[in-house]
């Protein structure tokens, strides 16, 4: 997996989050209301199969 794509969820129109090869840390930053928590919720739902 090279990228995580999120489209049309909450405040997010479209975003591509690069996934570091070999592991590592991904930092999401942005202004209040920009969709950081929404992005994390979307990733958690996709990984867990819930939501």
ABEGO torsion letter per residue (X at the ends): XABBBBBGBEABABBBBBBBBGEEBBBBBEBBGAGAAAAAAAAAAAAAGBX
